[in-house]
Amino acid sequence: MNLIDKAIMSETDEKKEEVYSNPNGMPFAGTKTLHMDCSAGDIANRIVTVGTESRAEKIASYFDVEPAPKRIKSGRGFLTITGNFNGVRVSAVAIGMGPSMMDFFVRETRAVVDGPIVAARFGTCGGISSNAQVGSVVVASGGSSYVNRNPDAFLHCYGESNNNDTSKMNKYNIYQVCPSDKVLNDLVEAKLKDKLVGKYGETIVDKGINVTAESFYSSQGRIYEKFDDDNSSLIDTVCAKFPDAKTMEMETFMLFHLGKCCRDPVYASAAAIVVANRCNNSTVEQAVLEDVEMLGGLAVLEAVAEREM
């Protein structure tokens, strides 16, 4: 190799930059987490996590004007807004939908935040109890269960012969309830009642068990004839196992479960607005949803800011 080739190779090596480091652990792209695009100091220890960016912005509208809140929009669909609320440092984080997005949020937040974390989800849900009034906010004080689809029970759909008898397999797995943080639950419930009961009555705030499903469709018992889902009795099965089940959505269990499995404290709770009751097919009015979203968001924010660590 001549001197010119060596010089070219040396210059090329200097310009190389790895996409990310630590592929078998917690990956970072430089100082930033791979999916949320956050570095140490970008997220507070006190967090309200939501699904949509618009709800995160509504919650952030309650932040103090000074210092100006910082916004980080990642290419993977996360929006993190961090500022102060009544002098307490807080974050509102929009994560999108599903247990995988919640998994990213909990783990990558933990990677850049030292000390205890207080995290409350404020979202929307379907009601799976006749008592789950549309427009009401249900606190998951009873904890959260998890439902996922068992692919091995659908081997007949593959069109291949096999020796496995899938007819007796459970089409869906229903897991035990993971508890939430009682102190934060009580604060969330009290704050919600303070903001909402005077306007909407006592039934506007409820509590019970949440059920988190891995998908919006099959594992939430929605019937769509174009797919073999075999889920017509799924909600009845869930409610028979957990009579106090009130809500079904896609994120809460993963927040609670990872919070309990984390080796550093994560105090987690969740509350969700019932936008549709699956038992009677009723849906919430848009004006009520928007109002409860604003007032409920403030209530959850106050609870997160006040929960002692």
C-alpha positions in Angstrom: 0.0 0.0 0.0 1.5 3.3 -1.1 1.5 6.6 1.0 -1.5 8.0 -0.9 -3.7 5.0 -0.2 -2.7 5.1 3.5 -3.6 8.8 3.7 -7.0 8.2 2.1 -7.7 5.3 4.5 -6.7 7.3 7.5 -9.0 10.2 6.5 -11.9 7.8 5.9 -11.4 6.2 9.3 -11.5 9.6 11.0 -14.9 10.4 9.4 -16.5 7.1 10.5 -19.3 7.5 13.0 -21.3 4.6 14.5 -25.1 4.7 14.2 -25.3 3.8 17.9 -23.4 2.0 20.7 -24.1 -0.9 23.1 -26.5 -2.9 20.8 -26.9 -5.6 23.4 -27.8 -3.3 26.3 -29.3 0.2 26.4 -28.3 1.7 23.0 -27.3 5.4 22.7 -26.7 7.5 19.6 -24.0 9.7 21.1 -25.6 10.9 24.4 -29.2 10.4 23.2 -31.5 7.4 23.7 -32.2 5.6 20.4 -36.0 6.1 20.2 -37.0 9.0 22.4 -33.9 11.1 21.4 -33.3 12.3 25.0 -30.1 12.8 27.0 -29.6 13.1 30.7 -31.4 16.2 31.9 -34.1 16.2 29.1 -36.8 14.4 31.2 -37.9 15.2 34.7 -38.4 12.7 37.5 -42.1 13.5 37.5 -44.0 12.6 34.3 -47.5 12.6 32.8 -47.4 10.2 29.8 -50.1 10.3 27.2 -50.8 8.8 23.8 -51.2 11.9 21.6 -49.1 15.0 21.0 -52.2 17.2 21.3 -52.8 15.9 24.9 -49.2 16.4 25.8 -49.5 20.0 24.5 -52.6 20.5 26.6 -50.9 19.4 29.7 -47.8 21.5 28.9 -50.1 24.5 28.6 -50.3 24.5 32.4 -46.5 24.7 32.8 -44.9 27.8 34.1 -43.9 30.4 31.5 -40.4 30.6 32.9 -38.2 28.8 32.3 -39.6 28.1 28.8 -40.5 24.4 28.4 -38.1 22.4 26.2 -39.6 20.2 23.5 -37.9 17.2 21.9 -39.7 15.5 19.0 -38.1 12.2 18.0 -38.2 10.5 14.6 -39.8 7.5 16.3 -43.0 9.3 17.3 -42.2 10.5 20.8 -42.7 14.1 22.0 -41.1 15.1 25.3 -42.0 18.5 26.8 -40.1 19.4 30.0 -40.6 22.5 32.2 -41.9 23.6 35.6 -45.3 23.4 37.1 -45.8 25.6 40.1 -42.0 25.5 40.5 -41.8 21.7 40.3 -39.9 20.2 37.4 -42.2 18.0 35.3 -42.5 16.4 31.8 -45.4 15.6 29.5 -44.5 12.8 27.2 -46.5 11.6 24.2 -45.6 8.0 23.3 -48.2 6.9 20.7 -50.0 3.6 21.2 -49.2 0.1 22.4 -47.2 -1.8 24.9 -44.0 -1.6 22.8 -44.1 2.2 22.9 -44.6 2.1 26.7 -41.7 -0.2 26.9 -39.5 2.3 25.1 -40.7 5.1 27.3 -40.1 3.4 30.6 -36.7 1.9 29.8 -35.3 4.9 28.0 -36.6 7.4 30.6 -34.9 5.2 33.3 -31.7 5.3 31.3 -31.4 9.2 31.5 -33.1 9.9 34.8 -31.4 9.4 38.2 -33.4 8.7 41.3 -37.1 7.8 41.9 -39.6 8.4 39.0 -43.3 9.3 39.5 -45.2 8.5 36.3 -48.9 8.6 35.6 -50.6 7.7 32.3 -53.5 9.9 31.3 -55.2 8.4 28.3 -58.5 7.2 26.7 -60.0 3.8 26.8 -63.0 1.6 26.2 -65.3 0.7 29.0 -65.8 -3.1 29.4 -68.3 -2.8 32.3 -71.8 -1.5 32.1 -70.9 0.8 35.0 -68.1 2.5 33.0 -69.9 5.7 32.1 -68.8 7.4 28.8 -66.9 10.6 29.6 -65.9 9.4 33.0 -62.3 9.1 34.1 -61.4 5.7 35.6 -58.4 5.4 37.9 -56.6 2.0 37.6 -56.4 1.7 41.4 -57.0 -2.0 41.2 -54.0 -2.5 39.0 -53.8 -3.8 35.4 -54.0 -7.1 33.7 -52.7 -8.0 30.2 -54.2 -9.9 27.3 -52.3 -11.1 24.2 -53.0 -13.4 21.3 -51.6 -16.9 21.2 -50.3 -17.4 17.7 -49.9 -21.2 18.2 -53.7 -21.5 18.5 -54.0 -20.2 14.9 -51.7 -22.7 13.2 -54.6 -23.9 11.1 -54.5 -20.5 9.3 -51.0 -21.2 8.0 -52.3 -23.8 5.6 -49.7 -26.3 6.6 -50.3 -29.8 8.1 -48.9 -30.2 11.6 -49.2 -32.6 14.5 -50.3 -30.1 17.0 -53.9 -30.2 18.1 -54.7 -26.5 18.6 -58.4 -26.9 19.1 -58.0 -27.0 22.9 -55.5 -24.2 23.1 -56.4 -20.8 24.6 -56.6 -18.3 21.8 -55.7 -15.5 24.2 -53.6 -15.4 27.3 -55.0 -13.4 30.2 -52.4 -12.5 32.8 -52.6 -11.7 36.5 -53.1 -8.1 37.7 -50.0 -6.0 38.3 -50.6 -3.4 41.1 -50.2 0.3 40.8 -48.9 2.8 43.4 -51.5 3.4 46.1 -50.2 6.8 47.1 -50.3 8.1 43.6 -53.7 6.5 42.9 -55.2 8.2 45.8 -53.8 11.6 44.8 -54.9 11.2 41.2 -58.5 10.2 42.3 -58.7 13.1 44.8 -57.5 15.7 42.2 -59.8 14.4 39.6 -62.8 14.6 41.9 -61.8 18.2 42.9 -61.7 19.3 39.2 -64.6 17.3 37.8 -67.3 16.3 40.3 -68.7 19.8 40.8 -69.3 20.1 37.1 -70.3 16.6 36.1 -71.4 14.8 39.3 -70.0 12.0 41.4 -70.0 9.4 38.7 -67.5 11.3 36.5 -64.7 9.7 38.5 -64.5 6.0 39.0 -61.9 3.4 39.8 -61.3 -0.3 39.1 -59.1 -2.7 37.3 -57.6 -1.9 33.9 -57.0 -4.5 31.2 -54.2 -3.8 28.7 -54.4 -5.5 25.3 -51.5 -6.0 22.9 -53.6 -4.8 20.0 -56.6 -2.6 19.3 -58.4 -5.3 17.4 -58.2 -9.1 18.1 -57.1 -9.0 21.8 -59.6 -6.3 22.6 -62.5 -8.5 21.3 -63.4 -6.5 18.2 -65.0 -8.6 15.6 -63.9 -8.2 12.0 -65.0 -11.0 9.6 -62.0 -10.7 7.3 -59.8 -12.2 10.0 -59.9 -15.5 11.9 -59.6 -14.1 15.5 -62.0 -16.3 17.4 -62.5 -13.6 20.0 -66.3 -13.2 20.3 -66.3 -14.3 24.0 -63.0 -12.6 25.0 -64.4 -9.7 26.9 -66.8 -11.9 28.8 -63.9 -14.2 29.7 -61.8 -11.2 30.9 -64.7 -9.8 33.0 -65.5 -13.3 34.5 -61.8 -13.5 35.7 -61.7 -9.9 36.9 -65.2 -8.8 38.0 -63.9 -5.3 38.8 -62.4 -4.7 35.4 -63.7 -1.4 34.0 -61.4 -0.3 31.2 -59.4 -1.7 28.3 -56.6 0.0 26.4 -53.0 -0.7 25.3 -50.4 0.8 27.6 -51.1 0.8 31.3 -50.0 -2.8 32.2 -46.6 -2.2 30.7 -46.1 0.9 32.7 -47.1 -0.8 36.0 -45.2 -4.1 35.2 -41.9 -2.4 34.3 -42.2 0.0 37.2 -42.4 -3.0 39.5 -39.5 -4.8 37.8 -37.2 -1.7 37.8 -34.4 -1.9 40.4 -34.8 1.8 41.0 -38.2 3.2 42.3 -40.9 3.9 39.8 -44.2 5.0 41.3 -46.9 4.5 38.7 -50.6 5.1 38.3 -53.0 5.6 35.4 -56.3 7.2 34.6 -58.3 7.0 31.4 -61.3 8.7 29.9 -64.0 6.3 28.8 -64.6 7.3 25.1 -66.8 4.3 24.3 -68.7 1.7 26.4 -68.3 -1.7 24.7 -71.3 -3.1 26.6 -73.9 -0.7 25.1 -72.0 0.9 22.2 -72.4 4.4 23.5 -69.7 7.0 22.8 -68.7 10.3 24.5 -69.6 13.7 23.1 -66.7 15.5 21.6 -67.2 18.6 23.8 -67.3 16.6 27.0 -64.1 14.7 25.9 -62.2 17.9 25.3 -63.3 19.4 28.6 -62.6 16.4 30.7 -59.2 16.0 28.9 -58.2 19.5 29.9 -59.5 19.4 33.5 -58.4 15.8 34.0 -55.0 16.5 32.6 -54.5 19.3 35.2 -55.6 17.0 38.0 -53.2 14.3 37.0 -50.4 16.8 36.6 -51.1 18.2 40.1 -51.0 14.6 41.5 -47.7 13.8 39.9 -46.1 17.1 41.1 -47.3 16.5 44.7 -46.5 12.8 45.2 -43.6 12.5 47.7 -40.6 10.5 46.5 
